[in-house]
Amino acid sequence: MSWNNEKVEKLKELWGKGHTASQIAEMLGDTTRNAVIGKAHRLNLEARAPSKQTSSSSKQEAKPARKAQQPMSRKSKFKSILLDKNFEPEKPTSLEGLTESTCRWPIGHPDEEKFYFCGRKPIEDFPYCKLHVLYAFQPKNPKEELTDKDEEMPAFLEKKIKSAG
């Protein structure tokens, strides 16, 4: 389906009146709900006006919105570990003794006689205990996050771009 000026104007009008994308697609004909949503997004149309369905739900009592408890991200878990300096003692464990509930951080070299794994209780979603998570997962350097990736274009791509233009 191609978007001509007439259909774009009709989309804007129906969108402003609060019709759903499915309803707009039906009214326009020869288009899909996803096409309507995509075009509305490209046109930077405002957030939806209250639809007919939401206006009827206003009769119901408004319940206080509770903030849903979202699981902590790995980065926030890492930051909370940095603040906690209480580490339980090591529980030296052999390779055969490793389970889901033991820290898998190796201590020493596998060729050494005294080689073992930490054995402490690991943190949820990590294979290591609090102490070894600090070693294993280093936060990014702020400079690394800010580097501009556009400047690092390989030379062969630059040649292709120049030859295409």
C-alpha positions as CSV (number, residue, x, y, z in Angstrom):
1,M,0.0,0.0,0.0
2,S,1.3,3.4,-0.8
3,W,0.6,6.4,1.4
4,N,-0.9,9.3,-0.7
5,N,-1.7,12.7,0.8
6,E,-5.4,11.8,1.1
7,K,-4.7,8.7,3.2
8,V,-2.2,10.5,5.3
9,E,-4.7,13.3,6.2
10,K,-7.4,10.7,6.9
11,L,-4.9,8.8,9.2
12,K,-4.1,12.0,11.1
13,E,-7.8,12.8,11.5
14,L,-8.7,9.3,12.8
15,W,-5.6,9.1,15.0
16,G,-6.5,12.4,16.6
17,K,-10.1,11.2,17.3
18,G,-8.7,8.2,19.2
19,H,-9.4,5.4,16.9
20,T,-7.3,2.3,17.3
21,A,-4.7,1.4,14.7
22,S,-6.9,-1.7,13.7
23,Q,-9.9,0.5,13.2
24,I,-8.0,3.0,11.1
25,A,-6.6,0.2,9.0
26,E,-10.1,-1.0,8.3
27,M,-11.4,2.4,7.5
28,L,-8.5,3.2,5.1
29,G,-8.7,-0.2,3.5
30,D,-5.8,-2.0,1.8
31,T,-3.5,-1.5,4.8
32,T,-2.6,-3.3,8.0
33,R,-2.6,-2.2,11.6
34,N,1.2,-2.3,11.7
35,A,1.4,-0.1,8.6
36,V,-0.8,2.4,10.4
37,I,1.3,2.3,13.5
38,G,4.5,2.7,11.5
39,K,3.2,5.7,9.5
40,A,1.9,7.4,12.7
41,H,5.3,7.0,14.2
42,R,7.1,8.4,11.2
43,L,4.7,11.3,11.1
44,N,5.5,11.9,14.8
45,L,1.9,12.0,15.7
46,E,1.1,12.8,19.3
47,A,0.5,10.1,22.0
48,R,-2.9,8.7,21.5
49,A,-5.9,10.8,22.4
50,P,-8.2,9.1,24.9
51,S,-10.0,6.4,23.0
52,K,-13.7,5.6,23.3
53,Q,-12.8,2.4,25.3
54,T,-10.7,4.3,27.9
55,S,-13.4,7.0,28.4
56,S,-15.9,4.4,29.5
57,S,-13.4,2.9,32.0
58,S,-13.2,6.3,33.8
59,K,-16.5,5.3,35.7
60,Q,-14.5,2.7,37.6
61,E,-12.7,3.7,40.8
62,A,-9.2,4.8,40.2
63,K,-6.8,2.5,42.1
64,P,-3.6,4.0,43.4
65,A,-0.8,3.0,41.0
66,R,1.7,0.7,42.7
67,K,5.2,0.7,41.4
68,A,5.8,-2.8,40.0
69,Q,8.8,-4.4,41.5
70,Q,11.1,-4.9,38.6
71,P,14.1,-7.3,38.9
72,M,17.4,-5.6,39.5
73,S,19.7,-5.3,36.5
74,R,23.1,-6.8,36.6
75,K,24.7,-3.4,36.8
76,S,22.6,-2.3,39.8
77,K,23.4,-5.7,41.5
78,F,27.1,-5.0,40.9
79,K,26.8,-1.5,42.4
80,S,25.1,-2.9,45.5
81,I,27.9,-5.5,46.0
82,L,30.5,-2.7,45.9
83,L,28.9,-1.2,49.0
84,D,28.8,-4.5,50.9
85,K,32.2,-5.6,52.2
86,N,31.1,-8.5,54.4
87,F,32.3,-11.7,52.7
88,E,31.8,-15.2,54.1
89,P,34.9,-17.4,54.5
90,E,36.0,-19.5,51.6
91,K,34.9,-23.1,51.5
92,P,37.6,-24.9,49.4
93,T,35.8,-27.1,46.9
94,S,37.1,-29.6,44.3
95,L,35.9,-29.7,40.7
96,E,33.7,-32.7,41.5
97,G,32.2,-30.8,44.5
98,L,30.9,-27.8,42.4
99,T,27.2,-27.3,42.3
100,E,24.8,-24.5,41.4
101,S,25.1,-23.3,45.0
102,T,28.9,-22.9,45.1
103,C,31.2,-20.2,43.8
104,R,33.1,-21.4,40.8
105,W,36.0,-19.0,41.1
106,P,39.3,-21.0,40.7
107,I,42.0,-20.4,43.3
108,G,45.5,-21.2,42.2
109,H,46.6,-23.1,39.0
110,P,45.0,-26.4,38.0
111,D,48.5,-28.1,37.9
112,E,49.1,-27.2,41.5
113,E,48.3,-29.7,44.3
114,K,46.5,-27.1,46.4
115,F,44.2,-26.0,43.5
116,Y,40.5,-25.5,44.5
117,F,37.4,-23.5,43.8
118,C,36.1,-20.8,46.2
119,G,33.0,-22.6,47.3
120,R,31.1,-19.7,48.9
121,K,27.5,-19.1,48.1
122,P,27.1,-17.4,44.7
123,I,25.0,-14.3,44.1
124,E,21.7,-14.9,42.3
125,D,22.2,-14.8,38.5
126,F,26.0,-14.9,38.8
127,P,28.3,-18.0,39.0
128,Y,30.5,-16.3,41.6
129,C,30.3,-15.1,45.2
130,K,30.2,-11.3,46.1
131,L,34.0,-11.0,46.2
132,H,34.7,-12.7,42.9
133,V,31.9,-10.9,41.1
134,L,33.9,-7.8,41.8
135,Y,36.9,-9.3,40.0
136,A,35.0,-10.9,37.2
137,F,32.6,-8.1,36.1
138,Q,34.4,-4.8,35.8
139,P,32.3,-1.8,35.0
140,K,32.9,0.0,31.8
141,N,35.2,3.0,31.8
142,P,33.0,6.1,31.1
143,K,35.4,7.1,28.3
144,E,34.7,3.8,26.5
145,E,31.0,4.4,26.6
146,L,31.3,7.9,25.1
147,T,33.6,7.0,22.1
148,D,32.1,7.9,18.8
149,K,31.7,4.7,16.8
150,D,31.3,6.6,13.5
151,E,34.9,7.7,13.4
152,E,36.1,4.1,13.5
153,M,34.9,3.2,10.0
154,P,37.1,0.6,8.3
155,A,39.0,1.9,5.3
156,F,37.5,-0.6,2.9
157,L,34.0,0.7,3.7
158,E,35.1,4.3,3.1
159,K,36.4,3.2,-0.3
160,K,33.1,1.5,-1.2
161,I,31.1,4.6,-0.1
162,K,33.2,6.9,-2.2
163,S,33.0,4.6,-5.2
164,A,29.2,4.3,-4.9
165,G,28.7,8.1,-4.8
